[in-house]
Amino acid sequence: MNAALDRIAKHGRYYNDPITAIDWQVADAERPWLPKGLLLGPDVQAAMEDDQFIALSRAEYTRLCAAGLWLEGLLINRVTESGLMGLEMEEARVMLQEIREETGHSLMFLEMIDRAGHDDRPRLEGTRLLTAIAKRLRIETPEFWAMVFIGETVTDTFAMKALKLSKPADDAICPVAEQVLALHHREEARHIAAARQFLATRISRMSRHRRWVFARTLRWLLNMFLEATMYPSSESLHRAGVPDADNLVQRLRRDPWRQEMAAACAAPAVSLLTREGLMSAAQLARREARP
């Protein structure tokens, strides 16, 4: 018996439906959906009107929701395709609990996308190759759970930062947006712990050569993931009706504040995977040394 998975399963025994748990009546159209201190550096903040930032915050929030739909859809697809064959009882129970909760999260994200009032669901750029790779991996492999761990940890760290930065009154966000972030974070913490356990039980089976090869591709995959989830595309901002979208996208990509935020969201995953030998410390050092 895996004691850690048994504890995770006990905490996930009771299900809280997000659609009924969120108080949708407290929405505040005058507040942004994400704090300025998360999305913009001081220079970009100073040049942006409040109405433009509210539109940007909704676009960024719904893009985060779209990323959640994509990641959770991939997880559900891979777990259910396996038929849960060959899994220990504790693993099967935890995975099924996670599918139940991720389905609820996806419905919650769709509700937020609908409430943003945009004409179409936001699109993520740069996910096609990541999707193809994920669909070739089986849940029995450490590579799959390393990618799950990255996806869940990066997006959850982003949500935690949003909740922390929205506490001051001058950077408060819409109460509904805050509730959605908080609910997702509470349950995602358990999902991250499960992914870490699934990875730990599988990593010992990797040969030295297999670990060496994966360590040299995972940083590349992480960078692709950060590009897709941490930076908006012109199309996504145009769809959300954000003024001057093309110019704003370029400013955000060049903004050191946004670059540091993306790196900080990746840091917990990078730290664990480097310790486990699934990321190359030499690669990381070379990257950090670049101007």
C-alpha positions as CSV (number, residue, x, y, z in Angstrom):
1,M,0.0,0.0,0.0
2,N,1.2,3.5,-0.8
3,A,0.4,5.5,2.3
4,A,0.7,8.9,0.5
5,L,-1.8,7.9,-2.1
6,D,-4.1,6.5,0.5
7,R,-4.1,9.9,2.3
8,I,-4.8,11.7,-1.0
9,A,-7.7,9.4,-1.7
10,K,-9.2,10.0,1.7
11,H,-9.0,13.8,1.2
12,G,-10.7,13.4,-2.2
13,R,-13.5,11.1,-1.0
14,Y,-16.2,13.9,-0.9
15,Y,-16.9,15.8,-4.1
16,N,-17.8,19.5,-4.1
17,D,-19.5,20.5,-7.4
18,P,-17.9,23.8,-8.5
19,I,-21.0,25.0,-10.4
20,T,-23.0,24.9,-7.2
21,A,-20.1,25.9,-4.9
22,I,-19.4,29.2,-6.6
23,D,-21.6,32.2,-5.7
24,W,-22.2,33.5,-9.2
25,Q,-24.4,36.4,-8.0
26,V,-21.4,38.4,-6.5
27,A,-19.9,39.2,-9.9
28,D,-18.6,42.7,-10.1
29,A,-18.3,44.1,-13.7
30,E,-16.2,47.1,-12.5
31,R,-13.3,44.9,-11.2
32,P,-10.7,43.1,-13.3
33,W,-10.4,39.3,-13.2
34,L,-6.7,39.2,-12.5
35,P,-4.5,41.7,-10.5
36,K,-2.4,44.3,-12.4
37,G,0.6,43.3,-10.3
38,L,0.5,39.8,-11.8
39,L,0.1,40.7,-15.5
40,L,2.0,43.9,-16.0
41,G,5.2,45.6,-15.0
42,P,5.1,49.1,-13.7
43,D,6.0,50.7,-17.1
44,V,3.2,48.9,-18.9
45,Q,0.7,49.5,-16.1
46,A,1.3,53.3,-16.2
47,A,0.5,53.3,-20.0
48,M,-2.8,51.4,-19.7
49,E,-6.3,52.8,-19.0
50,D,-8.5,51.0,-16.5
51,D,-11.0,49.9,-19.2
52,Q,-8.3,48.4,-21.3
53,F,-6.8,46.5,-18.3
54,I,-10.2,45.1,-17.4
55,A,-10.6,43.8,-21.0
56,L,-7.0,42.4,-20.9
57,S,-7.6,40.7,-17.5
58,R,-10.7,38.9,-18.8
59,A,-8.8,37.8,-21.9
60,E,-5.9,36.5,-19.9
61,Y,-8.3,34.8,-17.4
62,T,-10.3,33.1,-20.1
63,R,-7.1,32.0,-21.8
64,L,-6.0,30.4,-18.5
65,C,-9.4,28.7,-18.4
66,A,-8.8,27.5,-22.0
67,A,-5.4,26.1,-20.9
68,G,-7.2,24.3,-18.0
69,L,-9.7,22.8,-20.5
70,W,-6.8,21.6,-22.7
71,L,-4.7,20.1,-19.9
72,E,-7.6,18.5,-18.1
73,G,-9.0,17.1,-21.4
74,L,-5.6,15.4,-22.1
75,L,-5.5,13.9,-18.6
76,I,-9.0,12.5,-18.9
77,N,-8.3,11.2,-22.3
78,R,-5.1,9.3,-21.4
79,V,-6.5,7.9,-18.1
80,T,-9.8,6.7,-19.6
81,E,-8.1,5.2,-22.7
82,S,-6.1,3.0,-20.5
83,G,-9.2,1.4,-19.0
84,L,-7.3,1.6,-15.7
85,M,-5.8,-1.8,-16.5
86,G,-2.8,-2.9,-14.5
87,L,-3.1,-0.2,-11.9
88,E,-2.9,-0.6,-8.1
89,M,-6.2,0.0,-6.3
90,E,-4.9,3.2,-4.7
91,E,-3.7,4.6,-8.0
92,A,-7.0,3.8,-9.8
93,R,-9.1,5.4,-7.0
94,V,-7.0,8.6,-7.0
95,M,-7.1,8.9,-10.8
96,L,-10.8,8.5,-10.9
97,Q,-11.3,11.1,-8.2
98,E,-9.1,13.4,-10.2
99,I,-11.2,12.8,-13.4
100,R,-14.3,13.6,-11.4
101,E,-12.9,16.9,-10.2
102,E,-11.2,17.9,-13.4
103,T,-14.6,17.5,-15.2
104,G,-16.1,19.8,-12.7
105,H,-13.3,22.3,-13.2
106,S,-13.8,22.2,-16.9
107,L,-17.5,23.0,-16.6
108,M,-16.5,25.9,-14.2
109,F,-14.0,27.2,-16.8
110,L,-16.6,27.1,-19.6
111,E,-18.9,29.1,-17.3
112,M,-16.2,31.7,-16.8
113,I,-15.5,31.9,-20.6
114,D,-19.2,32.3,-21.2
115,R,-19.5,35.1,-18.6
116,A,-16.6,37.0,-20.1
117,G,-18.9,37.9,-23.0
118,H,-16.5,37.1,-25.8
119,D,-17.7,36.0,-29.2
120,D,-15.8,32.8,-29.2
121,R,-13.8,30.5,-27.0
122,P,-10.2,31.7,-26.6
123,R,-7.6,29.7,-28.5
124,L,-4.1,28.6,-27.4
125,E,-1.3,28.8,-29.8
126,G,1.6,26.4,-29.9
127,T,-0.2,23.4,-28.4
128,R,-0.5,21.1,-31.4
129,L,2.9,19.4,-30.9
130,L,2.5,19.2,-27.1
131,T,-0.9,17.6,-27.6
132,A,0.5,15.0,-30.1
133,I,3.3,14.1,-27.7
134,A,1.0,13.8,-24.7
135,K,-1.3,11.5,-26.7
136,R,1.6,9.1,-27.4
137,L,2.5,8.7,-23.8
138,R,0.8,6.1,-21.6
139,I,-0.1,6.7,-17.9
140,E,2.3,3.9,-17.0
141,T,5.3,6.0,-18.0
142,P,7.2,8.6,-15.9
143,E,7.4,10.9,-18.9
144,F,3.6,11.3,-18.9
145,W,3.4,12.2,-15.2
146,A,6.4,14.6,-15.5
147,M,4.4,16.5,-18.1
148,V,1.3,16.4,-16.0
149,F,3.3,17.7,-13.0
150,I,4.6,20.6,-15.1
151,G,1.1,21.5,-16.4
152,E,-0.6,21.4,-13.0
153,T,2.2,23.1,-11.1
154,V,2.8,26.0,-13.5
155,T,-0.9,26.9,-13.8
156,D,-1.5,26.4,-10.0
157,T,1.5,28.7,-9.1
158,F,0.0,31.3,-11.4
159,A,-3.3,31.0,-9.6
160,M,-1.7,31.2,-6.2
161,K,0.2,34.4,-7.2
162,A,-3.1,35.9,-8.5
163,L,-4.8,35.2,-5.2
164,K,-1.9,36.6,-3.1
165,L,-1.6,39.8,-5.2
166,S,-5.3,40.5,-5.2
167,K,-5.5,40.9,-1.4
168,P,-4.6,44.6,-1.3
169,A,-7.8,46.7,-1.9
170,D,-6.2,48.7,-4.8
171,D,-5.6,45.4,-6.7
172,A,-8.8,43.5,-5.8
173,I,-10.4,41.3,-8.5
174,C,-13.9,40.3,-9.3
175,P,-15.2,38.1,-6.4
176,V,-16.4,35.3,-8.7
177,A,-13.0,35.2,-10.5
178,E,-11.4,35.0,-7.0
179,Q,-13.7,32.1,-5.9
180,V,-12.9,30.1,-9.0
181,L,-9.1,30.5,-8.5
182,A,-9.4,29.6,-4.8
183,L,-11.6,26.5,-5.4
184,H,-9.3,25.3,-8.2
185,H,-6.2,25.8,-6.1
186,R,-7.6,23.8,-3.2
187,E,-8.3,20.8,-5.3
188,E,-5.3,21.2,-7.6
189,A,-2.9,20.9,-4.6
190,R,-4.1,17.4,-4.1
191,H,-3.8,16.6,-7.9
192,I,-0.2,17.9,-7.9
193,A,0.6,15.7,-4.9
194,A,-0.8,12.7,-6.7
195,A,1.2,13.4,-9.9
196,R,4.3,13.6,-7.8
197,Q,3.6,10.2,-6.3
198,F,2.8,8.6,-9.7
199,L,6.1,10.0,-11.0
200,A,8.0,8.8,-8.0
201,T,6.8,5.2,-8.3
202,R,7.7,5.1,-12.0
203,I,11.0,7.0,-12.2
204,S,13.0,4.2,-10.7
205,R,12.2,2.0,-13.7
206,M,13.8,4.4,-16.1
207,S,17.2,3.3,-17.5
208,R,20.0,5.8,-17.3
209,H,19.9,6.4,-21.1
210,R,16.2,6.9,-21.1
211,R,16.5,9.5,-18.3
212,W,19.3,11.2,-20.1
213,V,17.3,11.6,-23.3
214,F,14.2,12.8,-21.5
215,A,16.2,15.3,-19.5
216,R,17.3,16.9,-22.7
217,T,13.9,17.2,-24.2
218,L,11.9,18.3,-21.1
219,R,13.3,21.8,-21.0
220,W,12.3,22.3,-24.6
221,L,8.8,21.0,-23.8
222,L,8.6,23.3,-20.8
223,N,9.5,26.3,-22.9
224,M,6.8,25.4,-25.4
225,F,4.3,25.1,-22.6
226,L,5.2,28.5,-21.1
227,E,4.9,30.1,-24.5
228,A,1.4,28.7,-25.0
229,T,0.1,29.4,-21.5
230,M,1.9,32.5,-20.1
231,Y,1.8,34.8,-23.1
232,P,-1.3,36.0,-25.0
233,S,-1.5,35.8,-28.8
234,S,-2.8,38.7,-30.9
235,E,-5.7,36.5,-32.0
236,S,-6.8,35.8,-28.4
237,L,-6.7,39.5,-27.5
238,H,-8.5,40.5,-30.7
239,R,-11.3,37.9,-29.9
240,A,-11.6,39.5,-26.5
241,G,-12.0,43.0,-27.9
242,V,-8.8,44.3,-26.3
243,P,-7.8,47.6,-27.9
244,D,-4.4,47.8,-29.7
245,A,-4.0,44.0,-29.3
246,D,-1.0,43.5,-31.7
247,N,1.1,46.2,-30.0
248,L,0.1,45.0,-26.5
249,V,1.2,41.4,-27.3
250,Q,4.7,42.6,-28.3
251,R,5.0,44.8,-25.2
252,L,4.0,41.9,-22.9
253,R,6.5,39.5,-24.5
254,R,9.2,42.1,-24.0
255,D,8.2,43.0,-20.5
256,P,10.8,41.7,-18.0
257,W,8.0,41.6,-15.4
258,R,6.0,39.1,-17.5
259,Q,9.2,37.1,-18.2
260,E,10.0,36.9,-14.5
261,M,6.5,35.9,-13.7
262,A,6.6,33.0,-16.2
263,A,9.9,31.8,-14.8
264,A,8.6,32.0,-11.3
265,C,5.5,29.9,-12.2
266,A,7.8,27.2,-13.7
267,A,10.3,27.3,-10.8
268,P,8.6,24.7,-8.5
269,A,8.3,22.1,-11.3
270,V,11.9,22.8,-12.5
271,S,13.3,22.4,-9.0
272,L,11.7,19.0,-8.4
273,L,12.4,17.6,-11.9
274,T,16.0,18.7,-11.7
275,R,16.5,16.9,-8.4
276,E,14.9,13.8,-9.9
277,G,17.4,14.0,-12.8
278,L,14.6,14.7,-15.4
279,M,16.0,18.1,-16.2
280,S,19.6,18.9,-17.0
281,A,21.2,21.2,-14.4
282,A,23.8,22.1,-17.0
283,Q,21.1,23.1,-19.5
284,L,19.5,25.3,-16.8
285,A,22.8,26.9,-15.9
286,R,23.6,27.7,-19.6
287,R,20.1,29.2,-20.1
288,E,20.4,31.4,-16.9
289,A,23.8,32.7,-18.0
290,R,22.4,34.0,-21.3
291,P,22.0,37.8,-21.5
